[in-house]
Protein backbone atom coordinates (compact mmCIF):
# COMPACT_ATOMS: atom_id res chain seq x y z
CA UNK A 1 0.00 0.00 0.00
CA UNK A 2 3.00 2.31 0.41
CA UNK A 3 3.80 4.80 3.15
CA UNK A 4 0.96 6.37 5.12
CA UNK A 5 -0.67 6.28 8.54
CA UNK A 6 -1.59 3.31 10.74
CA UNK A 7 -4.04 3.49 13.64
CA UNK A 8 -5.25 0.85 16.08
CA UNK A 9 -8.31 1.47 18.22
CA UNK A 10 -9.89 -0.79 20.81
CA UNK A 11 -13.57 -0.33 21.61
CA UNK A 12 -14.57 -1.51 25.07
CA UNK A 13 -18.29 -2.21 24.85
CA UNK A 14 -18.94 -3.52 28.35
CA UNK A 15 -20.20 -0.16 29.60
CA UNK A 16 -22.56 0.09 26.60
CA UNK A 17 -24.61 -3.05 27.25
CA UNK A 18 -27.04 -4.07 30.03
CA UNK A 19 -25.54 -5.54 33.19
CA UNK A 20 -27.02 -8.97 32.49
CA UNK A 21 -25.22 -9.05 29.13
CA UNK A 22 -21.92 -8.15 30.82
CA UNK A 23 -22.42 -10.98 33.29
CA UNK A 24 -23.16 -13.55 30.59
CA UNK A 25 -20.73 -12.41 27.91
CA UNK A 26 -17.53 -14.51 27.66
CA UNK A 27 -14.25 -12.81 28.50
CA UNK A 28 -12.97 -10.71 25.60
CA UNK A 29 -16.20 -10.86 23.62
CA UNK A 30 -17.00 -7.19 24.27
CA UNK A 31 -13.74 -5.78 22.94
CA UNK A 32 -13.65 -4.83 19.27
CA UNK A 33 -10.38 -3.93 17.54
CA UNK A 34 -10.20 -1.55 14.59
CA UNK A 35 -6.99 -1.34 12.59
CA UNK A 36 -6.67 1.14 9.73
CA UNK A 37 -4.01 1.72 7.10
CA UNK A 38 -4.32 5.01 5.18
CA UNK A 39 -2.14 5.71 2.16
CA UNK A 40 -4.08 7.83 -0.32
CA UNK A 41 -5.65 6.85 -2.66
CA UNK A 42 -5.78 3.51 -0.82
CA UNK A 43 -7.32 2.79 2.57
CA UNK A 44 -7.92 -0.45 4.44
CA UNK A 45 -9.81 -1.02 7.70
CA UNK A 46 -10.07 -4.33 9.55
CA UNK A 47 -12.49 -4.85 12.44
CA UNK A 48 -12.01 -7.94 14.59
CA UNK A 49 -12.52 -9.57 17.99
CA UNK A 50 -9.14 -11.26 18.57
CA UNK A 51 -9.67 -12.06 22.24
CA UNK A 52 -12.78 -14.19 21.73
CA UNK A 53 -13.84 -15.00 18.16
CA UNK A 54 -10.29 -14.72 16.84
CA UNK A 55 -10.13 -15.66 13.13
CA UNK A 56 -13.85 -16.51 13.11
CA UNK A 57 -14.93 -12.85 12.88
CA UNK A 58 -13.67 -10.01 10.76
CA UNK A 59 -14.92 -7.12 8.67
CA UNK A 60 -12.55 -5.73 6.06
CA UNK A 61 -13.20 -2.49 4.18
CA UNK A 62 -10.87 -1.77 1.29
CA UNK A 63 -11.20 1.64 -0.37
CA UNK A 64 -9.76 3.03 -3.56
CA UNK A 65 -10.35 6.72 -4.35
CA UNK A 66 -10.40 7.44 -8.09
CA UNK A 67 -10.26 11.05 -9.25
CA UNK A 68 -12.26 12.25 -12.28
CA UNK A 69 -14.37 9.09 -12.11
CA UNK A 70 -18.16 8.78 -12.01
CA UNK A 71 -18.46 5.27 -10.60
CA UNK A 72 -18.32 3.33 -13.85
CA UNK A 73 -15.21 1.18 -13.39
CA UNK A 74 -16.01 -2.52 -13.33
CA UNK A 75 -13.38 -4.21 -11.13
CA UNK A 76 -11.08 -1.67 -9.51
CA UNK A 77 -10.21 -4.06 -6.66
CA UNK A 78 -9.04 -6.73 -9.12
CA UNK A 79 -11.20 -9.48 -7.68
CA UNK A 80 -10.66 -13.00 -9.05
CA UNK A 81 -13.54 -14.52 -11.07
CA UNK A 82 -14.98 -16.54 -8.17
CA UNK A 83 -15.23 -13.49 -5.89
CA UNK A 84 -16.43 -11.27 -8.72
CA UNK A 85 -19.34 -13.66 -9.32
CA UNK A 86 -20.46 -13.27 -5.69
CA UNK A 87 -20.02 -9.49 -5.56
CA UNK A 88 -23.02 -7.22 -5.15
CA UNK A 89 -22.61 -3.66 -6.42
CA UNK A 90 -24.45 -0.92 -4.51
CA UNK A 91 -24.30 2.63 -5.83
CA UNK A 92 -24.38 5.23 -3.04
CA UNK A 93 -25.68 8.65 -4.14
CA UNK A 94 -25.20 11.19 -1.33
CA UNK A 95 -27.67 13.64 -2.87
CA UNK A 96 -30.54 11.53 -4.21
CA UNK A 97 -30.71 8.34 -2.11
CA UNK A 98 -33.61 8.11 0.35
CA UNK A 99 -32.53 9.03 3.90
CA UNK A 100 -34.08 7.62 7.06
CA UNK A 101 -35.94 10.28 8.99
CA UNK A 102 -33.83 9.58 12.08
CA UNK A 103 -30.64 10.20 10.05
CA UNK A 104 -31.69 13.42 8.33
CA UNK A 105 -30.36 16.83 9.35
CA UNK A 106 -30.65 19.82 7.04
CA UNK A 107 -27.05 20.88 7.74
CA UNK A 108 -25.93 17.51 6.36
CA UNK A 109 -27.97 17.77 3.15
CA UNK A 110 -25.72 18.15 0.06
CA UNK A 111 -28.69 19.46 -1.95
CA UNK A 112 -28.81 22.48 0.37
CA UNK A 113 -25.14 23.08 1.14
CA UNK A 114 -23.01 25.67 -0.64
CA UNK A 115 -19.29 26.00 0.07
CA UNK A 116 -18.16 29.55 0.80
CA UNK A 117 -14.51 28.56 0.29
CA UNK A 118 -14.64 26.82 -3.09
CA UNK A 119 -18.12 27.48 -4.42
CA UNK A 120 -19.21 23.84 -4.65
CA UNK A 121 -22.78 22.74 -4.06
CA UNK A 122 -25.61 22.44 -3.73
CA UNK A 123 -25.70 19.11 -5.55
CA UNK A 124 -28.39 18.76 -8.20
CA UNK A 125 -30.34 15.70 -9.31
CA UNK A 126 -27.82 14.89 -12.07
CA UNK A 127 -24.71 15.92 -10.13
CA UNK A 128 -22.93 12.62 -10.85
CA UNK A 129 -22.98 13.40 -14.58
CA UNK A 130 -22.26 17.13 -14.45
CA UNK A 131 -20.17 17.97 -11.36
CA UNK A 132 -16.51 18.82 -11.74
CA UNK A 133 -14.18 18.07 -10.01
CA UNK A 134 -15.53 14.68 -9.00
CA UNK A 135 -14.19 11.58 -7.29
CA UNK A 136 -15.57 8.11 -6.65
CA UNK A 137 -14.68 6.07 -3.56
CA UNK A 138 -14.88 2.37 -4.43
CA UNK A 139 -15.40 0.39 -1.23
CA UNK A 140 -15.11 -3.37 -0.98
CA UNK A 141 -16.70 -4.80 2.19
CA UNK A 142 -16.02 -8.40 3.11
CA UNK A 143 -17.11 -10.03 6.35
CA UNK A 144 -16.83 -13.37 8.09
CA UNK A 145 -18.83 -14.52 11.09
CA UNK A 146 -18.20 -18.22 11.56
CA UNK A 147 -20.82 -19.32 14.06
CA UNK A 148 -23.00 -22.32 13.35
CA UNK A 149 -26.62 -21.36 12.77
CA UNK A 150 -25.91 -17.61 12.74
CA UNK A 151 -23.30 -17.08 10.03
CA UNK A 152 -25.58 -16.23 7.12
CA UNK A 153 -27.90 -14.02 9.15
CA UNK A 154 -25.16 -11.99 10.83
CA UNK A 155 -23.09 -11.57 7.67
CA UNK A 156 -26.21 -10.43 5.80
CA UNK A 157 -27.05 -7.85 8.46
CA UNK A 158 -23.49 -6.51 8.44
CA UNK A 159 -23.49 -6.10 4.67
CA UNK A 160 -26.91 -4.42 4.78
CA UNK A 161 -25.76 -1.88 7.38
CA UNK A 162 -22.72 -0.50 5.58
CA UNK A 163 -24.39 1.38 2.68
CA UNK A 164 -26.31 3.46 5.23
CA UNK A 165 -23.12 4.18 7.18
CA UNK A 166 -21.21 5.17 4.05
CA UNK A 167 -24.09 7.33 2.80
CA UNK A 168 -24.48 9.25 6.05
CA UNK A 169 -20.74 9.70 6.55
CA UNK A 170 -20.05 11.05 3.07
CA UNK A 171 -23.05 13.38 3.18
CA UNK A 172 -21.53 14.89 6.32
CA UNK A 173 -18.02 15.08 4.83
CA UNK A 174 -19.36 16.99 1.82
CA UNK A 175 -21.27 19.44 4.00
CA UNK A 176 -18.23 19.94 6.27
CA UNK A 177 -16.17 20.99 3.25
CA UNK A 178 -15.44 24.49 4.51
CA UNK A 179 -13.92 22.99 7.67
CA UNK A 180 -11.37 20.82 5.85
CA UNK A 181 -10.87 22.44 2.45
CA UNK A 182 -7.35 23.82 2.12
CA UNK A 183 -5.89 22.04 5.15
CA UNK A 184 -2.32 20.82 4.84
CA UNK A 185 -1.20 17.41 6.10
CA UNK A 186 0.45 19.24 9.01
CA UNK A 187 -2.90 20.87 9.88
CA UNK A 188 -4.61 17.49 9.83
CA UNK A 189 -1.98 15.87 12.06
CA UNK A 190 -2.30 18.78 14.52
CA UNK A 191 -6.09 18.37 14.66
CA UNK A 192 -5.70 14.64 15.18
CA UNK A 193 -3.31 15.21 18.07
CA UNK A 194 -5.62 17.80 19.66
CA UNK A 195 -8.59 15.45 19.31
CA UNK A 196 -6.64 12.55 20.84
CA UNK A 197 -5.51 14.74 23.74
CA UNK A 198 -9.06 15.90 24.40
CA UNK A 199 -10.38 12.33 24.26
CA UNK A 200 -7.67 11.11 26.64
CA UNK A 201 -8.59 13.85 29.12
CA UNK A 202 -12.28 12.94 28.91
CA UNK A 203 -11.50 9.27 29.39
CA UNK A 204 -9.49 9.99 32.52
CA UNK A 205 -12.30 12.17 33.86
CA UNK A 206 -14.86 9.51 33.07
CA UNK A 207 -16.85 11.72 30.68
CA UNK A 208 -16.46 9.44 27.70
CA UNK A 209 -16.44 5.70 28.09
CA UNK A 210 -16.21 2.69 25.86
CA UNK A 211 -13.16 3.45 23.71
CA UNK A 212 -9.41 3.44 23.98
CA UNK A 213 -6.75 4.03 21.37
CA UNK A 214 -3.26 2.69 20.86
Buried (B, 14 or more C-beta within 10 A) or exposed (E): EEEEBEBEBBBEBBEEEEEEEEEEBEEEBBBBBBBBBBEEEBBBBBBBBBBBBEEEBBBBBBBBBBEEBBBEEEEEBEBEEEEEEEEEEEEBBBBBEEBEEEEEEEEBBBBEBEBEEEEBBBBBEEBBEEBEEBEBBBBBBBBBBBEEEEEEEBBEEBBEEBBBEBBBEBBBBBBBBBEEEEEEEEEEEEEEEEEEEEBEEEBEEEEEEEBEEE
